[in-house]
Amino acid sequence: MSAEASAAAVPISAPDEIVRVYVWEWPVRITHWLIALSILVLSVTGLYIGHPFFTVAGEARRSFVMGWTKVIHGYTAYVFITAVVARIIWMFTGNKYARWDKFIPVHRPRRHGIWPTLKFYLFALRKPPGFVGHNPVAGLTYVLVFGLYFVVIATGLMLRGVDAPAGSVLRSFVNLAPLFGGLYIVRWVHHVVMWLLLGFMVHHVYSGVLMSTIEGNGTMESIFSGYKFVPREDLRHSGYRFINRRGQVDE
């Protein structure tokens, strides 16, 4: 028998079947982009409000640059708040990949997946454990990020309340400023959280490209289409690709 015939006689194991899974529903995708774009607009306008980096010749009333900047900042802030609230609502009404328990690891399988996922991020594991939606580390990170959202919203409403008419709802937020140590500290916290959110956005893009490249599952494309391409095994044993399987299915 020739070498070619011998090689042909040896069965070749087929790779894991790849399936198309609808992970991110349209409310998740829309709120994701609204939050991302509003953070960018709020950062640029906020930096200008705090430190005007260009001036326009002539009377201020003719150009109204600072005024329009504050208007854009204010309306974008309302878009940001609406998107954050809508995403939180969807944590209780969306599909299993959008639910709140994918952020807070209340289930044992997700708690067991934290360390292997960290090992992957630290380059101590060749491939991630195989969670279809958010892995446990990403979920916990989002808990912190949403905490930053609440802080930046609260401090922003306090700062906006300073210029609000007396007796309005916005004006009442100024009364919360002493909890932070005064409006000066409120402004400083608002500024610091902005940079933390921008830093997270950079990391978010990096980790998304990393996961998409290594797994080849369309992670980056999924935020547009909603679909990922994952091994069928990940649907049967979510997060247990390299972990001792005990029949526990998380997603």
C-alpha beads as a LAMMPS data file, in Angstrom:
LAMMPS data file: protein, C-alpha beads

251 atoms
250 bonds

1 atom types
1 bond types

-500.0 500.0 xlo xhi
-500.0 500.0 ylo yhi
-500.0 500.0 zlo zhi

Masses

1 110.0

Atoms # bond

1 1 1 0.000 0.000 0.000
2 1 1 1.372 3.380 -0.950
3 1 1 2.005 6.165 1.539
4 1 1 -0.787 8.190 -0.050
5 1 1 -3.256 5.314 0.323
6 1 1 -2.248 4.762 3.955
7 1 1 -2.776 8.412 4.740
8 1 1 -6.154 8.348 3.038
9 1 1 -7.205 5.325 5.088
10 1 1 -6.640 7.143 8.399
11 1 1 -9.836 8.922 9.465
12 1 1 -9.394 12.633 10.011
13 1 1 -11.326 14.018 12.952
14 1 1 -13.510 16.906 11.917
15 1 1 -13.139 20.164 13.860
16 1 1 -15.832 21.219 16.315
17 1 1 -18.991 22.232 14.533
18 1 1 -19.381 26.013 14.438
19 1 1 -22.876 27.341 14.991
20 1 1 -24.355 30.806 14.530
21 1 1 -25.820 32.152 17.773
22 1 1 -27.879 35.314 18.246
23 1 1 -26.214 36.764 21.344
24 1 1 -26.681 40.546 21.411
25 1 1 -30.264 41.676 20.843
26 1 1 -30.941 45.038 19.199
27 1 1 -31.552 46.933 22.495
28 1 1 -28.128 45.808 23.717
29 1 1 -26.445 46.920 20.505
30 1 1 -28.234 50.277 20.335
31 1 1 -27.592 51.176 23.976
32 1 1 -23.963 50.056 23.576
33 1 1 -23.365 52.505 20.728
34 1 1 -25.382 55.305 22.306
35 1 1 -23.321 55.011 25.492
36 1 1 -20.024 54.848 23.587
37 1 1 -20.768 57.800 21.300
38 1 1 -22.236 59.931 24.087
39 1 1 -19.143 59.361 26.248
40 1 1 -16.961 60.663 23.415
41 1 1 -19.155 63.730 22.826
42 1 1 -19.454 64.419 26.556
43 1 1 -15.686 64.134 26.982
44 1 1 -14.874 66.601 24.204
45 1 1 -17.517 69.124 25.226
46 1 1 -16.733 68.669 28.917
47 1 1 -13.053 69.345 28.361
48 1 1 -13.926 72.510 26.470
49 1 1 -16.295 73.687 29.200
50 1 1 -13.607 73.160 31.839
51 1 1 -10.707 74.481 29.764
52 1 1 -11.711 76.300 26.556
53 1 1 -8.997 75.318 24.085
54 1 1 -9.927 77.779 21.329
55 1 1 -11.552 81.173 21.130
56 1 1 -13.491 82.985 18.447
57 1 1 -12.818 86.601 17.571
58 1 1 -15.600 89.103 18.101
59 1 1 -18.400 89.400 20.600
60 1 1 -19.378 86.229 22.437
61 1 1 -23.058 86.754 21.680
62 1 1 -22.372 86.421 17.956
63 1 1 -20.642 83.039 18.107
64 1 1 -22.014 81.614 21.377
65 1 1 -19.401 78.825 21.283
66 1 1 -19.486 78.106 25.004
67 1 1 -23.259 78.286 25.053
68 1 1 -23.672 75.784 22.225
69 1 1 -21.059 73.539 23.812
70 1 1 -23.063 73.452 27.042
71 1 1 -26.272 72.779 25.116
72 1 1 -24.691 69.837 23.264
73 1 1 -23.178 68.568 26.498
74 1 1 -26.521 68.756 28.281
75 1 1 -28.620 67.000 25.644
76 1 1 -25.951 64.334 25.127
77 1 1 -25.986 63.730 28.876
78 1 1 -29.712 62.972 28.681
79 1 1 -29.044 60.503 25.851
80 1 1 -26.362 58.857 27.994
81 1 1 -28.657 58.598 31.024
82 1 1 -31.499 57.175 28.928
83 1 1 -29.225 54.563 27.343
84 1 1 -27.809 53.482 30.715
85 1 1 -31.281 53.141 32.236
86 1 1 -32.538 51.220 29.182
87 1 1 -29.588 48.811 29.388
88 1 1 -30.278 48.179 33.072
89 1 1 -33.941 47.456 32.295
90 1 1 -32.831 45.017 29.610
91 1 1 -30.783 43.148 32.226
92 1 1 -34.125 41.927 33.576
93 1 1 -36.077 41.589 30.324
94 1 1 -33.536 40.556 27.678
95 1 1 -32.277 37.150 26.613
96 1 1 -30.026 34.974 28.768
97 1 1 -26.844 36.646 27.505
98 1 1 -28.014 40.117 28.576
99 1 1 -29.285 39.194 32.053
100 1 1 -27.970 40.650 35.294
101 1 1 -26.580 37.287 36.433
102 1 1 -24.042 37.500 33.589
103 1 1 -22.551 40.482 35.421
104 1 1 -22.841 39.403 39.054
105 1 1 -21.543 35.810 39.385
106 1 1 -24.312 34.412 41.564
107 1 1 -24.101 30.991 39.900
108 1 1 -21.295 28.556 40.685
109 1 1 -20.268 27.901 37.044
110 1 1 -19.479 31.564 36.526
111 1 1 -17.568 31.830 39.791
112 1 1 -15.514 28.807 38.736
113 1 1 -14.784 30.483 35.416
114 1 1 -13.240 33.629 36.892
115 1 1 -9.752 32.233 37.506
116 1 1 -9.370 30.409 34.151
117 1 1 -10.506 33.565 32.349
118 1 1 -7.976 35.635 34.297
119 1 1 -5.296 33.119 33.348
120 1 1 -6.193 33.627 29.686
121 1 1 -5.949 37.415 30.008
122 1 1 -2.566 36.966 31.731
123 1 1 -1.393 34.760 28.805
124 1 1 -1.213 31.679 31.067
125 1 1 -3.971 29.879 29.132
126 1 1 -3.860 29.305 25.403
127 1 1 -7.567 29.861 24.779
128 1 1 -10.407 31.342 26.841
129 1 1 -12.729 28.883 28.624
130 1 1 -15.485 29.416 26.080
131 1 1 -18.294 31.584 27.400
132 1 1 -20.689 32.543 24.628
133 1 1 -21.748 35.904 26.075
134 1 1 -19.817 37.938 28.609
135 1 1 -17.213 35.883 30.448
136 1 1 -17.195 36.252 34.270
137 1 1 -14.260 38.699 34.321
138 1 1 -15.883 40.912 31.694
139 1 1 -19.155 40.752 33.605
140 1 1 -17.526 41.871 36.857
141 1 1 -15.725 44.649 34.991
142 1 1 -19.048 45.904 33.689
143 1 1 -20.354 46.064 37.270
144 1 1 -17.542 48.504 38.038
145 1 1 -18.178 50.411 34.816
146 1 1 -21.867 50.818 35.584
147 1 1 -20.836 52.047 39.021
148 1 1 -18.761 54.721 37.255
149 1 1 -21.791 55.541 35.115
150 1 1 -23.846 56.241 38.241
151 1 1 -21.088 58.413 39.715
152 1 1 -20.618 60.479 36.558
153 1 1 -24.393 60.886 36.176
154 1 1 -24.832 61.975 39.808
155 1 1 -21.954 64.450 39.718
156 1 1 -23.080 65.759 36.340
157 1 1 -26.587 66.419 37.632
158 1 1 -25.112 68.263 40.614
159 1 1 -23.042 70.498 38.356
160 1 1 -25.992 71.060 36.028
161 1 1 -28.178 71.933 38.985
162 1 1 -26.035 74.966 39.802
163 1 1 -27.356 76.781 36.713
164 1 1 -30.894 75.359 36.931
165 1 1 -33.821 77.587 37.951
166 1 1 -34.656 77.704 41.646
167 1 1 -37.259 75.126 42.614
168 1 1 -36.552 72.808 39.667
169 1 1 -35.748 69.121 40.048
170 1 1 -32.215 69.660 38.729
171 1 1 -31.621 72.354 41.321
172 1 1 -32.305 69.846 44.088
173 1 1 -29.270 67.772 43.053
174 1 1 -26.994 70.553 44.310
175 1 1 -28.012 69.544 47.836
176 1 1 -26.080 66.298 47.352
177 1 1 -22.776 68.121 46.774
178 1 1 -21.819 68.150 50.494
179 1 1 -21.759 64.337 50.390
180 1 1 -18.727 64.643 48.098
181 1 1 -17.151 67.499 50.042
182 1 1 -18.473 70.382 47.975
183 1 1 -18.899 71.352 44.341
184 1 1 -15.140 71.624 43.774
185 1 1 -14.698 67.939 44.680
186 1 1 -17.786 67.063 42.635
187 1 1 -16.206 68.682 39.580
188 1 1 -12.905 66.869 40.202
189 1 1 -14.641 63.483 40.587
190 1 1 -16.654 64.114 37.411
191 1 1 -13.427 64.841 35.544
192 1 1 -11.556 61.802 36.896
193 1 1 -14.407 59.414 36.074
194 1 1 -14.417 60.751 32.510
195 1 1 -10.785 59.668 32.084
196 1 1 -11.491 56.286 33.700
197 1 1 -14.316 55.669 31.222
198 1 1 -12.128 56.708 28.283
199 1 1 -9.416 54.339 29.531
200 1 1 -11.967 51.540 29.774
201 1 1 -13.062 52.193 26.196
202 1 1 -9.490 51.693 24.985
203 1 1 -9.198 48.451 26.960
204 1 1 -12.641 47.342 25.748
205 1 1 -11.630 47.659 22.109
206 1 1 -8.331 45.856 22.774
207 1 1 -9.956 42.927 24.588
208 1 1 -12.659 42.662 21.912
209 1 1 -10.050 42.465 19.144
210 1 1 -8.049 39.942 21.200
211 1 1 -11.021 37.637 21.741
212 1 1 -12.191 37.987 18.157
213 1 1 -8.724 37.205 16.788
214 1 1 -7.955 34.216 19.001
215 1 1 -11.385 32.594 18.936
216 1 1 -12.331 33.687 15.423
217 1 1 -15.943 33.911 16.573
218 1 1 -16.899 37.337 15.214
219 1 1 -16.813 39.122 18.579
220 1 1 -16.157 42.537 17.034
221 1 1 -18.704 42.007 14.278
222 1 1 -21.338 40.809 16.752
223 1 1 -21.897 44.284 18.168
224 1 1 -23.204 45.222 14.710
225 1 1 -25.008 42.010 13.715
226 1 1 -25.760 40.482 17.101
227 1 1 -24.431 37.080 16.007
228 1 1 -21.403 35.092 17.138
229 1 1 -19.960 31.924 15.609
230 1 1 -19.032 29.493 18.371
231 1 1 -18.272 25.767 18.715
232 1 1 -21.409 23.804 19.513
233 1 1 -19.529 22.437 22.523
234 1 1 -19.587 25.917 24.073
235 1 1 -23.379 25.826 24.046
236 1 1 -23.408 22.477 25.847
237 1 1 -20.605 23.264 28.324
238 1 1 -20.450 27.043 28.501
239 1 1 -17.230 28.169 30.145
240 1 1 -15.923 24.640 30.564
241 1 1 -13.736 24.208 27.518
242 1 1 -10.657 23.714 29.707
243 1 1 -12.349 23.191 33.067
244 1 1 -13.496 19.972 34.704
245 1 1 -17.032 19.503 33.431
246 1 1 -19.628 18.454 35.965
247 1 1 -22.683 18.713 33.790
248 1 1 -23.094 22.359 34.712
249 1 1 -24.412 24.556 31.938
250 1 1 -24.456 28.269 32.606
251 1 1 -25.788 29.842 29.431

Bonds

1 1 1 2
2 1 2 3
3 1 3 4
4 1 4 5
5 1 5 6
6 1 6 7
7 1 7 8
8 1 8 9
9 1 9 10
10 1 10 11
11 1 11 12
12 1 12 13
13 1 13 14
14 1 14 15
15 1 15 16
16 1 16 17
17 1 17 18
18 1 18 19
19 1 19 20
20 1 20 21
21 1 21 22
22 1 22 23
23 1 23 24
24 1 24 25
25 1 25 26
26 1 26 27
27 1 27 28
28 1 28 29
29 1 29 30
30 1 30 31
31 1 31 32
32 1 32 33
33 1 33 34
34 1 34 35
35 1 35 36
36 1 36 37
37 1 37 38
38 1 38 39
39 1 39 40
40 1 40 41
41 1 41 42
42 1 42 43
43 1 43 44
44 1 44 45
45 1 45 46
46 1 46 47
47 1 47 48
48 1 48 49
49 1 49 50
50 1 50 51
51 1 51 52
52 1 52 53
53 1 53 54
54 1 54 55
55 1 55 56
56 1 56 57
57 1 57 58
58 1 58 59
59 1 59 60
60 1 60 61
61 1 61 62
62 1 62 63
63 1 63 64
64 1 64 65
65 1 65 66
66 1 66 67
67 1 67 68
68 1 68 69
69 1 69 70
70 1 70 71
71 1 71 72
72 1 72 73
73 1 73 74
74 1 74 75
75 1 75 76
76 1 76 77
77 1 77 78
78 1 78 79
79 1 79 80
80 1 80 81
81 1 81 82
82 1 82 83
83 1 83 84
84 1 84 85
85 1 85 86
86 1 86 87
87 1 87 88
88 1 88 89
89 1 89 90
90 1 90 91
91 1 91 92
92 1 92 93
93 1 93 94
94 1 94 95
95 1 95 96
96 1 96 97
97 1 97 98
98 1 98 99
99 1 99 100
100 1 100 101
101 1 101 102
102 1 102 103
103 1 103 104
104 1 104 105
105 1 105 106
106 1 106 107
107 1 107 108
108 1 108 109
109 1 109 110
110 1 110 111
111 1 111 112
112 1 112 113
113 1 113 114
114 1 114 115
115 1 115 116
116 1 116 117
117 1 117 118
118 1 118 119
119 1 119 120
120 1 120 121
121 1 121 122
122 1 122 123
123 1 123 124
124 1 124 125
125 1 125 126
126 1 126 127
127 1 127 128
128 1 128 129
129 1 129 130
130 1 130 131
131 1 131 132
132 1 132 133
133 1 133 134
134 1 134 135
135 1 135 136
136 1 136 137
137 1 137 138
138 1 138 139
139 1 139 140
140 1 140 141
141 1 141 142
142 1 142 143
143 1 143 144
144 1 144 145
145 1 145 146
146 1 146 147
147 1 147 148
148 1 148 149
149 1 149 150
150 1 150 151
151 1 151 152
152 1 152 153
153 1 153 154
154 1 154 155
155 1 155 156
156 1 156 157
157 1 157 158
158 1 158 159
159 1 159 160
160 1 160 161
161 1 161 162
162 1 162 163
163 1 163 164
164 1 164 165
165 1 165 166
166 1 166 167
167 1 167 168
168 1 168 169
169 1 169 170
170 1 170 171
171 1 171 172
172 1 172 173
173 1 173 174
174 1 174 175
175 1 175 176
176 1 176 177
177 1 177 178
178 1 178 179
179 1 179 180
180 1 180 181
181 1 181 182
182 1 182 183
183 1 183 184
184 1 184 185
185 1 185 186
186 1 186 187
187 1 187 188
188 1 188 189
189 1 189 190
190 1 190 191
191 1 191 192
192 1 192 193
193 1 193 194
194 1 194 195
195 1 195 196
196 1 196 197
197 1 197 198
198 1 198 199
199 1 199 200
200 1 200 201
201 1 201 202
202 1 202 203
203 1 203 204
204 1 204 205
205 1 205 206
206 1 206 207
207 1 207 208
208 1 208 209
209 1 209 210
210 1 210 211
211 1 211 212
212 1 212 213
213 1 213 214
214 1 214 215
215 1 215 216
216 1 216 217
217 1 217 218
218 1 218 219
219 1 219 220
220 1 220 221
221 1 221 222
222 1 222 223
223 1 223 224
224 1 224 225
225 1 225 226
226 1 226 227
227 1 227 228
228 1 228 229
229 1 229 230
230 1 230 231
231 1 231 232
232 1 232 233
233 1 233 234
234 1 234 235
235 1 235 236
236 1 236 237
237 1 237 238
238 1 238 239
239 1 239 240
240 1 240 241
241 1 241 242
242 1 242 243
243 1 243 244
244 1 244 245
245 1 245 246
246 1 246 247
247 1 247 248
248 1 248 249
249 1 249 250
250 1 250 251
